[in-house]
């Protein structure tokens, strides 16, 4: 029991540190007009996370969901003129480095956000605050993004999007992690 707790604790910290390394690689690279650092870092992170995951099926579903949710939200924000991204390859509305971050973020839902799986209101609040803060840090710290003036409109749109995205991902994770009940015999 203690060994499994220690393993879970180690997995938490390794995932947190690795995700932060991916985030920094992606935004610093994008600020330098480079797509590949974020994509390579995400590929390495995803390879490791999927190798150590005990619920790879759930993590793969979360990756797919986050990827398509990211495409939808990022496209809306860019098309709405609220945000513009550096290193906009292959598409200005969904740069590869940014979509890589959505994939990497999906891989944090099970090991880092388990406490939110049954708390959608808390997940919405944390998403509404944490999401825009990450974008503002990427914009002001590394020039990976630019929020159009007035900035508050972009921040509000980011907050709304992440107030939906985080509870959606944590709720789906909770649902997919539930043990399946056997079918009743006929």
Backbone as CSV, one residue per row, in Angstrom:
resi,resn,N_x,N_y,N_z,CA_x,CA_y,CA_z,C_x,C_y,C_z
1,UNK,0.827,-1.188,0.000,0.000,0.000,0.000,0.871,1.252,0.000
2,UNK,1.855,1.301,0.897,2.734,2.455,0.964,3.544,2.594,-0.317
3,UNK,4.008,1.477,-0.876,4.780,1.521,-2.111,3.929,2.057,-3.261
4,UNK,2.640,1.666,-3.319,1.792,2.162,-4.400,1.495,3.649,-4.211
5,UNK,1.339,4.108,-2.974,1.155,5.541,-2.720,2.398,6.317,-3.122
6,UNK,3.548,5.774,-2.773,4.804,6.430,-3.117,4.933,6.493,-4.637
7,UNK,4.582,5.411,-5.336,4.624,5.394,-6.794,3.674,6.411,-7.397
8,UNK,2.477,6.524,-6.826,1.504,7.505,-7.314,2.007,8.919,-7.062
9,UNK,2.604,9.138,-5.902,3.158,10.454,-5.591,4.296,10.820,-6.524
10,UNK,5.146,9.842,-6.814,6.257,10.076,-7.733,5.727,10.357,-9.132
11,UNK,4.715,9.611,-9.548,4.100,9.821,-10.854,3.509,11.225,-10.955
12,UNK,2.875,11.690,-9.878,2.313,13.041,-9.844,3.404,14.072,-10.109
13,UNK,4.478,13.999,-9.341,5.549,14.991,-9.460,6.270,14.901,-10.793
14,UNK,6.529,13.701,-11.263,7.182,13.553,-12.566,6.300,14.108,-13.679
15,UNK,5.003,13.841,-13.594,4.077,14.357,-14.602,4.021,15.879,-14.557
16,UNK,3.934,16.435,-13.361,3.879,17.892,-13.214,5.134,18.550,-13.785
17,UNK,6.283,18.052,-13.430,7.549,18.625,-13.904,7.685,18.450,-15.419
18,UNK,7.359,17.266,-15.907,7.471,17.001,-17.340,6.506,17.883,-18.129
19,UNK,5.276,18.054,-17.633,4.322,18.909,-18.339,4.822,20.355,-18.377
20,UNK,5.362,20.830,-17.265,5.886,22.195,-17.252,7.040,22.350,-18.246
21,UNK,7.867,21.327,-18.363,8.960,21.363,-19.340,8.401,21.427,-20.764
22,UNK,7.327,20.679,-21.021,6.682,20.718,-22.336,6.133,22.120,-22.595
23,UNK,5.447,22.679,-21.612,4.846,24.014,-21.773,5.925,25.049,-22.087
24,UNK,6.993,25.043,-21.315,8.070,26.004,-21.556,8.714,25.778,-22.917
25,UNK,8.932,24.529,-23.293,9.515,24.231,-24.605,8.633,24.781,-25.718
26,UNK,7.339,24.576,-25.594,6.409,25.015,-26.638,6.346,26.536,-26.732
27,UNK,6.152,27.217,-25.615,5.964,28.674,-25.692,7.268,29.406,-25.958
28,UNK,8.367,28.953,-25.400,9.646,29.599,-25.694,10.015,29.360,-27.155
29,UNK,9.810,28.139,-27.627,10.065,27.845,-29.040,9.204,28.696,-29.949
30,UNK,7.907,28.775,-29.663,7.002,29.579,-30.494,7.411,31.045,-30.483
31,UNK,7.821,31.548,-29.336,8.282,32.935,-29.244,9.510,33.197,-30.096
32,UNK,10.240,32.139,-30.409,11.418,32.232,-31.281,11.089,31.784,-32.712
33,UNK,9.794,31.678,-33.024,9.293,31.265,-34.343,9.647,29.810,-34.670
34,UNK,9.737,28.971,-33.638,10.049,27.557,-33.823,8.872,26.704,-33.378
35,UNK,8.426,25.821,-34.227,7.319,24.919,-33.910,7.835,23.655,-33.235
36,UNK,8.964,23.143,-33.693,9.434,21.818,-33.306,9.701,21.616,-31.814
37,UNK,10.167,22.595,-31.031,10.428,22.266,-29.616,9.189,21.762,-28.874
38,UNK,8.044,22.402,-29.090,6.819,21.965,-28.430,6.328,20.622,-28.921
39,UNK,6.447,20.383,-30.215,5.994,19.118,-30.793,6.883,17.975,-30.314
40,UNK,8.189,18.182,-30.323,9.115,17.140,-29.871,8.929,16.874,-28.373
41,UNK,8.831,17.940,-27.583,8.648,17.768,-26.135,7.349,17.024,-25.837
42,UNK,6.287,17.358,-26.545,5.012,16.666,-26.345,5.113,15.206,-26.763
43,UNK,5.785,14.933,-27.845,5.948,13.548,-28.299,6.675,12.721,-27.242
44,UNK,7.731,13.270,-26.679,8.476,12.571,-25.628,7.616,12.381,-24.377
45,UNK,6.917,13.435,-23.976,6.051,13.384,-22.801,4.931,12.363,-22.998
46,UNK,4.287,12.405,-24.155,3.184,11.482,-24.435,3.682,10.036,-24.476
47,UNK,4.843,9.828,-25.049,5.403,8.472,-25.098,5.627,7.937,-23.695
48,UNK,6.184,8.754,-22.830,6.418,8.334,-21.444,5.095,8.120,-20.705
49,UNK,4.176,9.103,-20.783,2.905,9.003,-20.046,2.123,7.763,-20.473
50,UNK,2.065,7.509,-21.765,1.305,6.353,-22.235,1.999,5.043,-21.865
51,UNK,3.313,5.061,-21.767,4.048,3.852,-21.368,3.806,3.500,-19.905
52,UNK,3.654,4.504,-19.033,3.488,4.236,-17.603,2.023,4.227,-17.164
53,UNK,1.128,4.605,-18.048,-0.285,4.698,-17.698,-0.897,3.322,-17.457
54,UNK,-1.667,3.223,-16.401,-2.406,1.981,-16.158,-3.769,2.011,-16.867
55,UNK,-4.170,3.180,-17.357,-5.425,3.333,-18.094,-5.164,4.062,-19.409
56,UNK,-4.342,3.454,-20.227,-3.969,4.023,-21.523,-5.201,4.318,-22.368
57,UNK,-6.215,3.461,-22.275,-7.440,3.672,-23.051,-8.096,5.010,-22.710
58,UNK,-8.138,5.322,-21.425,-8.732,6.586,-20.975,-7.879,7.760,-21.445
59,UNK,-6.582,7.632,-21.309,-5.684,8.722,-21.690,-5.762,8.992,-23.199
60,UNK,-5.895,7.947,-24.006,-6.029,8.136,-25.449,-7.349,8.838,-25.792
61,UNK,-8.420,8.482,-25.104,-9.703,9.163,-25.318,-9.602,10.640,-24.912
62,UNK,-8.897,10.913,-23.826,-8.722,12.298,-23.390,-7.894,13.088,-24.398
63,UNK,-6.874,12.459,-24.966,-6.068,13.130,-25.994,-6.963,13.519,-27.173
64,UNK,-7.752,12.575,-27.663,-8.621,12.853,-28.815,-9.619,13.966,-28.481
65,UNK,-10.222,13.894,-27.312,-11.208,14.901,-26.915,-10.562,16.275,-26.790
66,UNK,-9.427,16.342,-26.096,-8.745,17.628,-25.905,-8.271,18.198,-27.239
67,UNK,-7.785,17.340,-28.110,-7.316,17.810,-29.412,-8.452,18.485,-30.181
68,UNK,-9.597,17.827,-30.272,-10.703,18.406,-31.032,-11.328,19.599,-30.310
69,UNK,-11.370,19.568,-29.000,-11.840,20.717,-28.236,-10.894,21.895,-28.444
70,UNK,-9.593,21.627,-28.427,-8.602,22.671,-28.674,-8.745,23.267,-30.065
71,UNK,-8.946,22.414,-31.071,-9.161,22.918,-32.436,-10.355,23.872,-32.478
72,UNK,-11.429,23.477,-31.833,-12.648,24.286,-31.821,-12.428,25.627,-31.113
73,UNK,-11.906,25.570,-29.898,-11.728,26.796,-29.117,-10.682,27.722,-29.731
74,UNK,-9.530,27.170,-30.089,-8.467,28.016,-30.642,-8.912,28.667,-31.946
75,UNK,-9.600,27.908,-32.779,-10.105,28.468,-34.039,-11.080,29.608,-33.770
76,UNK,-11.960,29.422,-32.803,-12.939,30.469,-32.472,-12.239,31.722,-31.958
77,UNK,-11.264,31.546,-31.093,-10.560,32.702,-30.531,-9.765,33.450,-31.598
78,UNK,-9.089,32.716,-32.476,-8.303,33.366,-33.528,-9.229,34.002,-34.563
79,UNK,-10.240,33.250,-35.015,-11.175,33.787,-36.019,-11.937,34.993,-35.462
80,UNK,-12.158,35.002,-34.150,-12.833,36.133,-33.521,-11.932,37.342,-33.322
81,UNK,-10.668,37.205,-33.704,-9.732,38.321,-33.594,-9.263,38.600,-32.177
82,UNK,-9.447,37.634,-31.273,-9.087,37.857,-29.875,-7.630,37.537,-29.570
83,UNK,-7.044,36.626,-30.343,-5.686,36.181,-30.074,-5.002,35.821,-31.396
84,UNK,-3.698,36.022,-31.408,-2.889,35.635,-32.570,-1.668,34.910,-32.016
85,UNK,-1.259,33.852,-32.716,-0.161,33.021,-32.225,1.100,33.197,-33.055
86,UNK,2.237,33.153,-32.369,3.537,33.128,-33.042,3.742,31.732,-33.621
87,UNK,4.639,31.615,-34.565,4.943,30.331,-35.214,3.656,29.622,-35.649
88,UNK,2.862,30.282,-36.527,1.539,29.743,-36.879,1.533,28.647,-37.932
89,UNK,2.428,27.696,-37.815,2.470,26.597,-38.782,1.768,25.390,-38.192
90,UNK,0.995,24.622,-38.880,0.664,24.707,-40.298,-0.498,25.639,-40.587
91,UNK,-1.298,25.970,-39.575,-2.431,26.874,-39.765,-2.381,27.972,-38.717
92,UNK,-2.665,29.214,-39.106,-2.638,30.308,-38.130,-3.623,30.126,-36.968
93,UNK,-4.746,29.452,-37.246,-5.747,29.294,-36.184,-5.394,28.170,-35.208
94,UNK,-4.594,27.222,-35.650,-4.231,26.105,-34.778,-2.784,25.678,-35.027
95,UNK,-1.827,26.459,-34.534,-0.429,26.083,-34.734,-0.118,24.722,-34.105
96,UNK,0.810,24.006,-34.711,1.164,22.665,-34.236,1.661,22.687,-32.796
97,UNK,2.448,23.702,-32.423,2.975,23.753,-31.051,1.836,23.922,-30.045
98,UNK,0.806,24.646,-30.420,-0.323,24.876,-29.520,-1.182,23.623,-29.390
99,UNK,-1.405,22.938,-30.499,-2.178,21.704,-30.441,-1.406,20.632,-29.669
100,UNK,-0.078,20.676,-29.773,0.739,19.760,-28.976,0.503,20.020,-27.482
101,UNK,0.346,21.281,-27.106,0.063,21.589,-25.700,-1.290,21.036,-25.256
102,UNK,-2.276,21.067,-26.126,-3.572,20.473,-25.784,-3.425,18.970,-25.547
103,UNK,-2.628,18.309,-26.367,-2.380,16.875,-26.195,-1.676,16.631,-24.862
104,UNK,-0.636,17.412,-24.590,0.107,17.248,-23.338,-0.800,17.519,-22.140
105,UNK,-1.628,18.547,-22.238,-2.535,18.863,-21.129,-3.495,17.707,-20.870
106,UNK,-3.987,17.089,-21.924,-4.898,15.945,-21.765,-4.250,14.848,-20.928
107,UNK,-2.953,14.694,-21.068,-2.235,13.644,-20.333,-1.967,13.999,-18.880
108,UNK,-2.407,15.174,-18.445,-2.305,15.550,-17.030,-3.624,15.346,-16.291
109,UNK,-4.701,15.124,-17.012,-6.033,15.059,-16.403,-6.148,13.911,-15.402
110,UNK,-5.650,12.739,-15.734,-5.754,11.601,-14.816,-4.774,11.729,-13.646
111,UNK,-3.483,11.950,-13.884,-2.551,11.949,-12.748,-2.539,13.228,-11.914
112,UNK,-2.873,14.379,-12.494,-2.773,15.638,-11.745,-4.105,16.196,-11.279
113,UNK,-5.169,15.912,-11.986,-6.446,16.559,-11.688,-7.497,15.596,-11.157
114,UNK,-7.082,14.502,-10.554,-8.022,13.537,-9.992,-8.962,14.155,-8.966
115,UNK,-8.476,15.129,-8.205,-9.315,15.778,-7.193,-10.449,16.582,-7.812
116,UNK,-10.380,16.846,-9.129,-11.443,17.591,-9.802,-12.450,16.689,-10.508
117,UNK,-12.179,15.395,-10.579,-13.031,14.500,-11.365,-14.485,14.515,-10.913
118,UNK,-14.766,14.759,-9.679,-16.145,14.813,-9.215,-16.568,16.208,-8.787
119,UNK,-15.809,17.216,-9.196,-16.082,18.597,-8.772,-16.092,19.539,-9.983
120,UNK,-17.124,19.468,-10.803,-17.133,20.283,-12.023,-17.125,21.794,-11.766
121,UNK,-17.741,22.237,-10.694,-17.748,23.680,-10.417,-16.342,24.170,-10.052
122,UNK,-15.633,23.384,-9.261,-14.257,23.742,-8.918,-13.378,23.674,-10.164
123,UNK,-13.590,22.666,-11.005,-12.837,22.551,-12.259,-13.100,23.767,-13.151
124,UNK,-14.358,24.212,-13.214,-14.698,25.387,-14.020,-13.992,26.629,-13.479
125,UNK,-13.991,26.789,-12.180,-13.329,27.944,-11.572,-11.822,27.917,-11.833
126,UNK,-11.205,26.765,-11.629,-9.764,26.660,-11.871,-9.432,26.841,-13.349
127,UNK,-10.270,26.313,-14.220,-10.067,26.513,-15.653,-10.193,27.976,-16.033
128,UNK,-11.214,28.655,-15.479,-11.448,30.064,-15.794,-10.311,30.959,-15.333
129,UNK,-9.614,30.562,-14.285,-8.491,31.354,-13.777,-7.167,30.893,-14.393
130,UNK,-6.909,29.593,-14.333,-5.623,29.062,-14.784,-5.406,29.141,-16.279
131,UNK,-6.441,28.906,-17.062,-6.316,28.957,-18.519,-5.809,30.311,-19.001
132,UNK,-6.534,31.395,-18.689,-6.069,32.711,-19.132,-4.692,33.088,-18.590
133,UNK,-4.381,32.672,-17.369,-3.056,32.981,-16.822,-1.944,32.343,-17.646
134,UNK,-2.165,31.113,-18.107,-1.162,30.446,-18.942,-0.980,31.193,-20.268
135,UNK,-2.078,31.640,-20.867,-1.992,32.368,-22.129,-1.321,33.725,-21.927
136,UNK,-1.650,34.397,-20.828,-1.014,35.689,-20.554,0.486,35.520,-20.317
137,UNK,0.868,34.456,-19.627,2.297,34.193,-19.411,2.989,33.918,-20.749
138,UNK,2.355,33.129,-21.610,2.932,32.836,-22.924,3.055,34.108,-23.760
139,UNK,2.072,34.988,-23.629,2.067,36.231,-24.410,3.087,37.230,-23.883
140,UNK,3.074,37.475,-22.598,3.916,38.523,-22.027,5.326,38.058,-21.698
141,UNK,5.472,36.786,-21.378,6.788,36.292,-21.009,7.623,35.846,-22.193
142,UNK,6.974,35.301,-23.228,7.740,34.693,-24.316,7.257,35.067,-25.714
143,UNK,6.313,35.987,-25.815,5.813,36.446,-27.118,5.291,35.316,-27.999
144,UNK,4.737,34.291,-27.384,4.178,33.172,-28.131,2.760,33.460,-28.612
145,UNK,2.139,34.472,-28.032,0.773,34.851,-28.403,0.610,36.348,-28.202
146,UNK,-0.391,36.889,-28.876,-0.732,38.304,-28.704,-2.237,38.387,-28.528
147,UNK,-2.660,38.981,-27.433,-4.084,39.215,-27.227,-4.424,40.591,-27.775
148,UNK,-5.485,40.645,-28.588,-5.888,41.903,-29.213,-6.453,42.851,-28.160
149,UNK,-6.229,44.142,-28.346,-6.840,45.107,-27.427,-8.339,45.212,-27.699
150,UNK,-9.145,45.449,-26.742,-8.825,45.455,-25.317,-8.597,44.020,-24.807
151,UNK,-7.537,43.844,-24.089,-7.095,42.521,-23.639,-8.158,41.797,-22.829
152,UNK,-8.964,42.542,-22.084,-9.951,41.899,-21.214,-10.933,41.032,-22.002
153,UNK,-11.206,41.398,-23.245,-12.132,40.589,-24.046,-11.534,39.209,-24.344
154,UNK,-10.269,39.190,-24.698,-9.600,37.916,-24.936,-9.502,37.089,-23.671
155,UNK,-9.180,37.746,-22.563,-9.082,37.043,-21.277,-10.436,36.462,-20.895
156,UNK,-11.490,37.220,-21.108,-12.842,36.733,-20.803,-13.208,35.525,-21.680
157,UNK,-12.868,35.575,-22.961,-13.151,34.445,-23.861,-12.332,33.217,-23.457
158,UNK,-11.068,33.426,-23.112,-10.232,32.315,-22.648,-10.805,31.716,-21.367
159,UNK,-11.227,32.577,-20.449,-11.804,32.102,-19.187,-13.060,31.267,-19.447
160,UNK,-13.912,31.738,-20.336,-15.140,30.996,-20.650,-14.806,29.640,-21.290
161,UNK,-13.878,29.647,-22.222,-13.505,28.398,-22.886,-12.907,27.383,-21.921
162,UNK,-12.012,27.849,-21.071,-11.379,26.932,-20.120,-12.309,26.543,-18.975
163,UNK,-13.325,27.383,-18.697,-14.331,27.023,-17.689,-15.218,25.896,-18.211
164,UNK,-15.217,25.687,-19.508,-15.922,24.559,-20.121,-14.969,23.380,-20.314
165,UNK,-13.761,23.663,-20.806,-12.819,22.604,-21.176,-12.379,21.748,-19.987
166,UNK,-11.958,22.381,-18.895,-11.435,21.595,-17.778,-12.505,20.718,-17.128
167,UNK,-13.702,21.242,-16.818,-14.707,20.332,-16.257,-15.155,19.246,-17.233
168,UNK,-15.185,19.561,-18.520,-15.542,18.536,-19.502,-14.523,17.405,-19.472
169,UNK,-13.242,17.741,-19.519,-12.194,16.723,-19.521,-12.167,15.924,-18.216
170,UNK,-12.335,16.596,-17.076,-12.304,15.867,-15.801,-13.546,15.001,-15.622
171,UNK,-14.691,15.464,-16.106,-15.920,14.666,-16.021,-15.821,13.434,-16.910
172,UNK,-15.301,13.618,-18.112,-15.113,12.469,-18.992,-14.116,11.475,-18.397
173,UNK,-13.040,11.990,-17.817,-12.053,11.102,-17.185,-12.717,10.295,-16.078
174,UNK,-13.517,10.957,-15.254,-14.202,10.249,-14.163,-15.108,9.154,-14.725
175,UNK,-15.851,9.496,-15.767,-16.757,8.525,-16.383,-15.983,7.346,-16.975
176,UNK,-14.934,7.643,-17.713,-14.166,6.588,-18.378,-13.342,5.743,-17.409
177,UNK,-13.019,6.294,-16.252,-12.231,5.548,-15.262,-13.086,4.609,-14.412
178,UNK,-14.396,4.802,-14.426,-15.273,3.929,-13.640,-15.161,2.495,-14.105
179,UNK,-15.155,1.574,-13.155,-15.133,0.159,-13.569,-16.431,-0.187,-14.281
180,UNK,-16.321,-0.990,-15.288,-17.491,-1.446,-16.038,-18.184,-2.568,-15.262
181,UNK,-19.468,-2.441,-15.154,-20.265,-3.474,-14.503,-20.541,-4.571,-15.526
182,UNK,-20.470,-5.839,-15.118,-20.755,-6.913,-16.063,-22.229,-6.857,-16.484
183,UNK,-22.466,-7.285,-17.707,-23.827,-7.344,-18.227,-24.606,-8.397,-17.449
184,UNK,-25.875,-8.102,-17.091,-26.671,-9.120,-16.391,-26.947,-10.312,-17.298
185,UNK,-26.948,-11.464,-16.694,-27.234,-12.694,-17.463,-28.697,-12.705,-17.885
186,UNK,-28.955,-13.135,-19.094,-30.331,-13.146,-19.605,-31.093,-14.355,-19.169
